[in-house]
């Protein structure tokens, strides 16, 4: 039974180091996502943009779905919410009050997603699902501010939360494969050909691959069957460490290949992020053996044990530079070191050769011992840097007595067993619900319309139908033929340049970023025809706010230059489709 339990923990548990790197990656992606979205803050999230709140709430918001971003449609209010989300993502990055910060970050994330559905893509669904399951995991157990001064976390963490995030990631690929029912995937094997023919997505590397026909069918079959079978191999029990590591990097490689061939926004990065939790202890142990620095073996960092601030500071350095646990020691245990500490009014660092370092000069051997930041050690050997550092150190040292009173040793809290049981019970409920929901999206009547409200409330609604049942064949680009008050004719897509009906050299680069690409692709969908009126109104307001007199916008027509991808590299005809007419008023 002991061996069975150990095997279950090995397969379904998550190494604390994997949880730490997952936390860092999740925080960085949230920060980057906020940065990209902020470029279109007014356009996408205010009442002056493409989706005012009155239209969003009356036409597009399902029951029980909420958004804090709907409180106000003013740009200043939206900027405040973006700033708050940015601050909490930073706290998550460093692992400060991790559980609380993760919950708030998740609330702000689903609130942002609910504000404008027309700029969302598959990566956003996966990001909010990873954030949802992250709330059930101890992300701050290692390499975090929360872990400083606490008992060292080792081995794997096992709960229904770990099972939940594993099944969530695996279901993405299995259900994605189930949605790929078109003959283009199997048996024809032409799906990659059609995917790489989507000009709105394809990158230069994708265009190059499109020119190698004999590769496309094997690539299609590989993706199709790998999505079906790959997730099951992640839980293969034999040769577990090496095999899971291989499968994990195979999935990350798949996302890298997709991201280099197609402009898919953050999806390849978010997909790769999810697989960080699969990295087993075997991988981290091997990596530590390879990257361990010789300088770290005998490094000793001595601090004043009577100073809580000092202890916390050196443990902060040890944690984030990933130094050995036994490298930090109280100076009081060594009479000679303690004497020198008081004489120099400084911490004391010794290296493997018995050399001693004080004040800011001690940072050079410390950084040199770090397996990640060793290359920065030379900075602290520069004379000017040391002089400035010593001045700062002296200022802090003079106030050490008052600092010691502020930061005291935290008492270790007992594990809240009731809280653990509640988390596990919730995890079990959501595992069952999400699995049923995924079958529901395939057409099985396993969830009633009333039960849908749970998914909308927690934003765990998901549908993994990317490139399904086959890749998009109806491609194209926009021309917005506009007339100014002075009768000059321009193209608003090309930011006021002359109208050009010819196909751009790179259609994908017409869009400022992924959010605008997704919005404009949704605009072509006939189900979103009403959105064209809102978009037209926004274009008038934006242009006329930035121009005056005869340069003001008078009227325009939105054309979609439809291009149907034909089989076997046949050259398609371009159809000029007028989808909307508008007069500014």
N, C-alpha and C positions, 0 to 999 in steps of 0.2 A: 504493500500500500504506500509505503514511503517513496519507493521509486516511481510509482504511478503519479503520486502528487507532485514530485519533482519534475516529472515529464510534462504534466499539465501546466505547471508554472513556467516551464521553459518555453512551451509552445504558445500558450495564450497569455503569458505575462509580458510586460514591457520593461526593458532595462531602464533604470533611472537616468542613465546617460543618453539614451534614445529620447526619453521624455524631455530632457533638458534641451537637446538640439532641436527637437520638434517645437518647443516653446519659443526658442530664439527665431526659428524659421517662420513660425506663425506670426510673431510680432513684427518681423521685418516685412512680411507680405502685407499685413494690415497697414503698416506705415507707408509702403510703396503704393498700395491701392488708394489710400487717402490722398497721396500726392497727385496721382494721375487724375482722380475724380475732381480734385480741387481746381484743376485747369478749366473745368466746365461747371463750376459751382453754380453760377447764375443760370446758365443754360439748362441744367438738368435738375436743379433742386430748389428753385425759387419760383415765385408767382410771375416772374418776368421772363421765364424760360419756356421750354417746349411742353411742360406739363404742370400748369398751375394746380394748386391743391383742390380747387372746386371741381375740376375735371377728373382729377385722380380719384377723389373720394366718391364722386357720383357715378363714375363709369367703370373704374378699374380695380377698386379695392374689395377683395372678398370679405365675407363676415369674419369677425374675430382678428383680422390682420390689423396691426397697429403700427404707427410710426411716430416717434418723438419729433421727427423732422417735419411733421404736419402741423406742429403747434404754431409755427409762423412761416410765412413765405418770403420773409425779408432776407437779403444776402447776409446781413450782419449776424442774424440768428443762426443761419446755416454755418457760417464761418466759426461761430462759437462752438457748435456741436462738433464740427470737424476738429477743432483745437482740443476739445475735451477727449475725443476719441484718440487723437494723436498722443496726448499725455498718458492715457491709460495703456496704450500700446507700448509706449516707452517703459512704463512700469512693468508690463508683462515681459518685455525684453530682458530686463535685469532681475526678474523674479521677485518683485516686491509685493507683499500681500497677494500672492499669485492667484489664489482661488477667487477672492473677491474681485480682483482686477479682471480676471478672465470672464466672470459673470457679466460685469459691466461692459467689457469690450464686446461680448456676444450680443448684449441688448442693443448697443449702439450700431453694431454691424447689421443685425436684422432690421433695425429701424431704417438704416440707410438703404438697404435693399428694397424695403417696402415703399420707399419714397418714389422710386422711378424704375419700374420693371422693364422698360423699353431699352435700357442700357445694360441689362444683365446678360450673362452668358453662363455656360456650363461650369466654368471655373468658379463663379460666384456661388453657385449652389454647393459645390464641393467645399469651398472655403467656410461657408456658414455651418456646414455639417461637421467639419473638422473642429470648428470653434465650439459647436454644441457639445460634442463628445469630450473636448478638452476640459470642460467644466467638471467632468467626472474623474479626472486624472490628477495626480500630485505633480504638476509641472514644476513646482518649485522645490522638489526634493533634492536637486543637485545643481551646482553651478548657479546659484541664485543668492540674492540677499536674504531670502527667507531661510536658506540652509546654513547661514553663517552662525557658528556657535552651537549648532544642534547636532544630534547624533548622526553620524555618517550613514547615508542610504546606500546600501549595496544590493546586488542581485536584481531580481525582477519584481515588479509590482503586479499583482494579480487581483482583478475584480471584474464585475460584470461591465464596468466602464471600459476596461481593456478589450473585452470581448466585443463590446458595442462598436468601438472605433475600428477594430479589425474587420468585423462583418460589414460595416459601412463602406470601407474602402474596397473590400472584395466584391460587394454587391454592385458597385459602380461598374466594374468590368463585366461581370456575369450578365447583368441586366442590359448593359450597353450592347453586348453580343447578341442577346435575345431580341433586341430591337432591330438588329441588322438583318432583316428578313428578305431584303431585295436580292434578286439573282446576281446583282452586281458584286455582292460580297461572296456568295457561293451559290451555284458552281462557276458562274462566269468569270469571277476574279478581276473585274474591271474597276472596282471601287476606288482604288488608289489613283488610277488614271483620271477618274472624274473629280476626285478631291483635289489633285494637283492642277486641275484645269480651272479651278475657281479663282479667277483673277483678283477677286477682292481679298483673298487669303494668301495666295501663293507668294513665297519668298524666292530670291534668286537661286537658292539651293534647291527649292522645290521645282523650279522651272528646269534646272539642270537634270534632276531625276526624271522629270517628265520626258526628257529627250532620250531616255534609255528604256525603250519599250519592254525588253525581255525581263527587266527587274520588277515591273509593276505587278504582274500577276502573283509571283511568289511573295512579294511584300503584302499584297492583299490577303492571301491565305494565312500568312504568318500573323498579321494583326488580328484577323477574325478568330483563329483557333487559340491564339495566345490569350485573348480576352476571356474566352470560354474556360480554358484549362489552367492558365497561369495562377489565378487566385488560390486554387486548390493545392498547388505545389508549394505555396507559401507555408502550409501547415504540414508538410511531409516530415514525419518524425525521424527518419534515418539520416545520419550524417547532418544533423539538424543545423548546427552553426554554419558550416561552409555552404550548405545547400540553400538555406534561407538567405544568406548574404548574397549568393549568386542570383537568386530570383529577385531579391529586392533591387539590386543594381540593374537587372534586366528590365524591370518596370521603369526605373528611373531613366534608363537608356531609351526606352520606347517614347517617353515623354520628351526627352531631348531631341529625338529624331522628329517628332511631330512639331515641336517648337522651332526647329531649324528649317523645316519645310513649309510651314504654314504660319501666318500671323494669327495666333490664337490668343493673344493677350496674355493674361496671367495664368491660363489654364495649365500649361506644361509645368510651370513653377509650383502651382498649388498641388497638382497631381504628384509631383516629385516629393513635395513636403509630406504628404500623407504617408509615404513609404519610409520615412525616417523612423517611425515608431516600430517598424518591422526589423530594424537592425538589431541582431541578437548580441548577447554578452560576448560570444565568441569573437565577433567582429571588433568590439571595443577593446577586448583584451589583447588581440593581435595588434591593433592600431597603437595602443599604449606601449607595447614592446618595441615597435618600430620607431615611434616618435620620441621615446623617452630620452631626455638629454643627460649626458654624462655629468653636466654641471649640477643637476638636480639631486644627485645621489647623496651628497654630504652637505648640502645647503642647510644652514640653520638660521632661523629668524628669531631673535630674542626680543621680547617685549616686556613692559612693566606689568606684572600680574595684578598690581593694585589699581591699575587704570583700565576701566571697562572700555573706554574709548580706544585706547591703544590695542587692546585685545581684539576688538571688533575690526579695527582698521587693518591689522596684519592678517586676520582671517578673511577679510574682504579681498585683500591682495592675493592670498593663497587660493581662494576660491575661483576668482576670475582669471588668474594666470595659470590655473590648473597645476598647482605645485603639490608635492607629496604631503599627505596628512601630517607626518611626523617632522615636517620642516619648521613648524612653528612651536616655540618653547618659551615658557616664562623665564625671565632672566634670574629670578630669585633662586632657581635651582642650581645656578653656577655662580659661586661667590666672586670669581675673577671677572666674569662677564657683567655681573650686577654692579661691581665697583666701577668698571669702565663706563657702564651706562650712566651712572650718576655723575662721573667726572665729565663726560662728553655731553651730558643732557641729551642723549640720543638713543635710538634703538641700536642694536648691534647685530650685524650679519656676518657669518663666517662661511667660507667656501671650503671645498675639498682640500685645498692646499694650506689651510689654517690661516689665511689672510682675513683681516677684519675690516669691515666697512661701516661708516657712520653717516647719519643724515641722508641727504639726497644722493650722495655717492653710492649708497647701498643699493639703489635701484638697478644699477648696471648688472651686478651678479644675479639679482632676483629675476630680471627679465631674461637674462642669458639662460637661466634654468628652465624657462617656460617652453614647452613643446610647441606652442602656437605663436607667442610674441617674442621669441628669442632675437629676431632680427631688429627689434627696436632698442636693444641694449646699448648700442653705440651712442644713442642720443644722450644717455646719462653719463657718458665718459667725456663729454664736451665741457670744457672749463666754464664757459659762460652759463651754460645750463645748470651746472652744479652750484655756481655762486647764487644764481636766482633761486634755485631749489633750497639751498641752505637758509636763505633769508626767510622763505616761506615756512620752512621747517621750524626755525627759531620762533617765529610768530606763534605757530601752533603750540610749540613746546612750552612757551611762557604761560599759555592758557590751559595747560594740560590738567591742572588740578580741578579747574571748574568744569572742564569737559568730562572728566572722570565721574563727576557727580551726576551729569546729565544722562549718560549712558550707563546703565547698570546691567548686570547679567540677568538675562531673562530666565524665568523659571520654566522648566520643561513641563508642558501640558500633557496630561494623559490623553490617549487617543479616545475620541468620542465615538463609542461603539454604536450608539443610537444613530448618530449622523451617518456612519458607515452603512448601517442597515438601510437607512432611508435612501442613500445614494444608490445602493445596489438594487433596491426595489424599483426605483425610478428607472434605472438603467434597463432592467428586465422588461418593464412596460414599454419603453421606447424601442428596444430591440425588436420586440414582437410587432409593435405598431409600424415601424419603418419597413420591416420585411413585408408586412401585409400591404403597405402603401405601394411598394415597388411592384408587387403583383397587380395591384389595382391599376397602376399606370399601363400595364400590359393588356388591360381589358377585363380582368377577373373581378367579379362583383363581391369583393371581400371587405369593402368599406362603404358605409352609407354616406349620403351627402351631409348628414348631420355630424358624422364622425370626421369628416374632412376638416372641420373647424379646429381640431387639435393640431393638425399639420399647419394650418394657416396661423394659428396663435403662436406656435413655437418656431415657425418657418422651417419645419423639417419636410415640407413639400419638396419633392425631387422627381426628376424624370431624366433618365440617362439615355436619351435618344439622339446623341450626337452622330451626325452623318448617317442617319437612319430614316427609313429603311434602306436608303442608299444616299450617297453624297449629293449635294445640291447640283442640279444640272442647269437650272435657270439662273444664269450669271448676268453681270452687266455693270454699268456705272451711271452716275448722274450727270446731267447738264441742267443747270438752273438758269435759263435764258431770261435775263432781267433787262428792264428799261428804266433809265433814270429820268428825272424831270427834264433834263436837257436832251432827251431822246437818245443818249448814248446807250449802246447795248453791251452788256457784260455778262460774264458767267459767275454766279455767286459761289459755286463750288470751288472755282479757281481763284477766289478772293478778289474779284473785280477785273480779272484779265479778260481779253477778248474771247468771244464764244468760239469754241472749237469742237466740232462734232466728231472728230476722229478719236479713235481709241487711244487713251493715254499709254505711255510706255510702261508705266507701273501703276495699275489701277489701285492697288493696296495703299499706295502712298498718298492718295487723294484725301484720306482721312487723317485727322490730326492725331488721334490715338484710338485705342480699341473701343472706348465707350461710344465715340461718334460712329465708328464702323458698325457696331452692333445696332445702334439707333437707326442709321440709314438703311441697313439691311432689313430691319423690322418695318421701316416706312414703306417698303415695296410690297409687303404682305397686304393683301386685300382686306384682311380682318382688321388692319390698323389704319384703314382709310381716313377715319376721323382725325387721326393724329397728324395728318398732312395739313389740316387747317391750323392746328396749334403750332406746328413747325413754321408754317408760312407767316403767321402773325409774329412769331419770335424773330424771324429773319428781317421783317420790316422794322420792328422796334430796334433791333441791334444795329442795323445799317444806318437808320436815320438818326440814331443817337450819336453815331460817330461821324456823320456827314451833315452838311447843311446846304441851303440854297438849291441850285440846280443839280447838285450831286446827290440829292436825296432820292431814295428808291420810290419808283412810281408803281410798277407792276412787274410780275414775272410768271413764267410757266416752268413747272418742274417736269423734266423729261427723264425717263429711265431708258437707257440704251440697252435693251434686252438682247442677250446673246446666249443662245441655247447650245450647250456643249453636246457635240455629236460624237458618236463612237468612231474609233480607229483614226483619230487625228483629222477627221474631215473638217474643213474650214466652215464655220457657221456664218449665217447671215445676221446682221445687226438690225434689230427692229426698234424704231424710235417710238416710244410709248409716252404720250402725254398723260400724266397721272394727276396733275392739279394745276389750276389757274388761280391767280391771286392778284388783287389790287390793294395797294397799301392805302390806309385811311386813318 
